[in-house]
Amino acid sequence: QLQYNDIVALGQLLLATACRSSRVFSVELLKQQTYYSGALLQFIEMLAVSPPASVLELAPYLADRLLDEVGGLSAQTELLEAELRKELHNGRLFRMIARLGFINERPEYESDPSWSETGDRYILKLFRDYLFHQTDDKGEPKVDWGHVYNSLNKLDAGSEEKIMLSSRDGSNLLVVSFRDVRKLVEDCFGELLAKGGAVPAAAAAGGGSEKGRVGKGVGS
């Protein structure tokens, strides 16, 4: 009974809307309207004159529109999922860049050559140059977004592809894989967090906010 009452109320609402009056509306006035489609007029008239007993009886009248609506919702969902994938992807790449930035050449460790000039941190320093400090054949700065994007993707995926890292004076050459560099990033970042205190659970799992602990390490 409640559903039937809702259907009757819907019919009255549509009839009043179609007649453009909340006080004076009728099926006769509805038939005088010329700016609505015949299908819509028939649907409103049916609701006003002989409303069905249940919503299921309305389905045949709404089938075409429902399919269009479902198709639109599906397209919108696919668009939102595509945008979400982009944001997830961008988030992973940003996290990798941020970790490299946190690790390389920290000013509070300038007096500690073991931090950035030898071992793991030295390799990451060379990788930073490989990533952002490319030059062309004439030695001029080369801003290659594609190189940065592809390299970060391979780093995040832990690719086995090998690259050659060179010191700025060319005296040192190292051949490493992206997988090797990724492990160094994780190890060094974990060490950095440990210097600032206990490692947050989210950071240890590879996600979450780490700025609080890193900030503490900088200030200490």
C-alpha positions as CSV (number, residue, x, y, z in Angstrom):
1,Q,0.0,0.0,0.0
2,L,2.8,2.4,0.8
3,Q,4.5,1.7,-2.5
4,Y,1.2,2.3,-4.3
5,N,0.8,5.6,-2.5
6,D,4.2,6.6,-3.6
7,I,3.4,5.8,-7.2
8,V,0.2,7.9,-7.0
9,A,2.1,10.8,-5.5
10,L,4.7,10.5,-8.2
11,G,2.0,10.7,-10.9
12,Q,0.5,13.8,-9.3
13,L,4.0,15.4,-9.0
14,L,4.8,14.7,-12.7
15,L,1.4,15.9,-13.8
16,A,1.7,19.2,-11.9
17,T,5.3,19.7,-13.2
18,A,4.2,19.0,-16.8
19,C,1.3,21.5,-16.5
20,R,3.6,24.0,-14.9
21,S,1.3,24.6,-12.0
22,S,1.1,23.2,-8.5
23,R,-2.6,24.3,-8.1
24,V,-4.2,23.8,-11.5
25,F,-3.3,20.6,-13.3
26,S,-5.2,17.8,-15.0
27,V,-4.9,15.2,-17.7
28,E,-6.8,17.5,-20.1
29,L,-4.3,20.3,-19.5
30,L,-1.5,17.8,-20.0
31,K,-2.8,16.8,-23.4
32,Q,-2.6,20.4,-24.5
33,Q,1.2,20.5,-23.9
34,T,3.2,20.3,-27.1
35,Y,6.7,20.5,-25.9
36,Y,6.9,17.0,-24.3
37,S,7.4,13.8,-26.1
38,G,4.5,11.5,-26.7
39,A,6.1,8.7,-24.6
40,L,6.4,11.0,-21.6
41,L,2.8,12.3,-21.9
42,Q,1.5,8.7,-22.1
43,F,3.6,7.8,-19.0
44,I,2.3,10.7,-17.0
45,E,-1.2,10.1,-18.0
46,M,-0.9,6.4,-17.1
47,L,0.4,7.3,-13.6
48,A,-2.4,9.9,-13.1
49,V,-5.3,7.9,-14.4
50,S,-4.6,4.3,-13.6
51,P,-1.4,4.0,-11.6
52,P,0.1,0.5,-11.4
53,A,0.1,-1.4,-8.1
54,S,3.9,-1.8,-7.9
55,V,7.1,-0.5,-9.2
56,L,7.7,-3.7,-11.2
57,E,4.7,-2.8,-13.4
58,L,6.5,0.5,-14.2
59,A,9.6,-1.3,-15.5
60,P,8.3,-1.9,-19.1
61,Y,7.7,1.9,-19.5
62,L,11.1,2.8,-18.2
63,A,13.2,0.0,-19.8
64,D,14.8,2.1,-22.6
65,R,15.6,5.0,-20.2
66,L,16.9,2.6,-17.5
67,L,19.3,1.0,-20.0
68,D,20.6,4.5,-21.0
69,E,21.0,5.4,-17.3
70,V,22.9,2.1,-16.6
71,G,25.1,2.7,-19.6
72,G,25.9,6.3,-18.4
73,L,26.7,5.1,-14.8
74,S,28.9,2.4,-16.2
75,A,30.8,4.9,-18.3
76,Q,31.2,7.3,-15.3
77,T,32.4,4.4,-13.1
78,E,35.1,3.5,-15.7
79,L,36.2,7.1,-15.9
80,L,36.5,7.4,-12.1
81,E,38.4,4.1,-12.0
82,A,40.8,5.4,-14.7
83,E,41.4,8.6,-12.7
84,L,41.9,6.6,-9.5
85,R,44.5,4.5,-11.3
86,K,46.3,7.6,-12.4
87,E,46.3,9.0,-8.9
88,L,47.5,5.7,-7.4
89,H,50.3,5.6,-10.0
90,N,51.3,9.2,-9.4
91,G,51.3,8.6,-5.7
92,R,53.7,5.7,-6.0
93,L,56.1,7.7,-8.2
94,F,55.9,10.7,-5.9
95,R,56.7,8.5,-2.9
96,M,59.8,7.2,-4.6
97,I,61.0,10.8,-5.5
98,A,60.3,11.9,-1.9
99,R,62.3,9.1,-0.4
100,L,65.3,9.9,-2.7
101,G,65.0,13.5,-1.6
102,F,64.9,12.6,2.1
103,I,68.0,10.4,1.7
104,N,70.4,12.4,-0.5
105,E,72.9,14.9,0.9
106,R,71.3,15.6,4.2
107,P,72.8,18.8,5.7
108,E,72.9,17.5,9.3
109,Y,75.1,14.7,8.1
110,E,77.7,16.9,6.2
111,S,80.3,16.0,8.8
112,D,79.5,12.3,8.4
113,P,81.1,11.2,5.1
114,S,79.6,7.7,5.5
115,W,76.1,9.0,4.9
116,S,76.2,10.4,1.4
117,E,79.7,9.9,0.0
118,T,80.3,6.2,0.4
119,G,78.4,3.0,0.2
120,D,74.7,2.8,-0.4
121,R,74.0,6.6,-0.2
122,Y,76.7,7.3,-2.8
123,I,74.9,5.0,-5.3
124,L,71.6,6.8,-4.6
125,K,73.4,10.1,-5.1
126,L,74.6,8.9,-8.5
127,F,71.1,7.6,-9.3
128,R,69.7,11.0,-8.5
129,D,72.1,12.5,-11.1
130,Y,71.1,9.8,-13.6
131,L,67.5,10.6,-13.0
132,F,67.5,14.4,-13.1
133,H,70.9,15.6,-14.4
134,Q,71.0,14.2,-17.9
135,T,73.0,16.1,-20.6
136,D,73.0,16.1,-24.4
137,D,75.9,15.4,-26.7
138,K,77.2,18.9,-26.2
139,G,77.1,18.7,-22.4
140,E,74.0,21.0,-22.2
141,P,71.3,20.3,-19.6
142,K,68.6,17.9,-20.9
143,V,65.1,18.0,-19.4
144,D,63.7,14.7,-20.4
145,W,60.4,14.0,-18.7
146,G,60.0,10.6,-20.4
147,H,63.4,9.5,-19.0
148,V,62.4,10.4,-15.5
149,Y,58.9,8.9,-15.8
150,N,60.2,5.6,-17.2
151,S,63.1,5.3,-14.8
152,L,60.8,5.9,-11.8
153,N,58.4,3.3,-13.1
154,K,61.2,0.7,-13.5
155,L,62.5,1.7,-10.0
156,D,59.1,1.2,-8.4
157,A,58.6,-2.1,-10.2
158,G,62.1,-3.3,-9.3
159,S,63.1,-4.0,-12.9
160,E,66.1,-6.2,-13.5
161,E,67.2,-3.8,-16.3
162,K,70.8,-2.6,-15.6
163,I,71.9,1.0,-16.0
164,M,75.3,2.7,-15.7
165,L,75.8,5.4,-13.1
166,S,78.6,7.8,-13.4
167,S,80.2,10.3,-11.0
168,R,80.1,13.9,-12.1
169,D,83.8,13.9,-13.0
170,G,83.4,10.6,-14.8
171,S,86.1,8.9,-12.6
172,N,83.6,6.3,-11.2
173,L,81.3,4.1,-13.2
174,L,78.9,1.7,-11.6
175,V,76.5,-0.8,-13.2
176,V,73.4,-1.6,-11.2
177,S,69.9,-2.8,-11.8
178,F,66.7,-0.8,-10.8
179,R,66.0,-3.7,-8.4
180,D,69.3,-3.0,-6.7
181,V,68.6,0.7,-6.4
182,R,65.1,0.1,-5.1
183,K,66.5,-2.1,-2.3
184,L,69.0,0.6,-1.4
185,V,66.2,3.2,-1.3
186,E,64.2,1.0,1.1
187,D,67.2,0.2,3.3
188,C,68.5,3.8,3.5
189,F,65.0,5.2,4.1
190,G,64.4,2.7,6.9
191,E,67.7,3.7,8.4
192,L,66.8,7.4,8.2
193,L,63.5,6.7,10.0
194,A,65.2,4.7,12.6
195,K,67.5,7.6,13.3
196,G,64.4,9.7,14.0
197,G,62.8,7.2,16.4
198,A,60.6,4.2,16.0
199,V,59.5,3.3,12.5
200,P,55.8,3.9,12.0
201,A,53.9,0.7,11.1
202,A,52.5,2.2,7.9
203,A,55.9,3.3,6.8
204,A,57.4,-0.1,7.5
205,A,54.6,-1.6,5.3
206,G,55.6,0.7,2.4
207,G,52.9,3.3,2.8
208,G,51.3,5.9,5.0
209,S,52.6,9.2,6.3
210,E,56.2,9.4,7.3
211,K,56.8,13.1,7.6
212,G,56.4,13.2,11.4
213,R,59.3,10.8,12.1
214,V,61.5,12.3,9.4
215,G,60.8,15.8,10.7
216,K,61.9,14.7,14.1
217,G,65.1,13.3,12.8
218,V,65.9,16.5,11.1
219,G,65.3,18.6,14.2
220,S,67.2,16.3,16.5
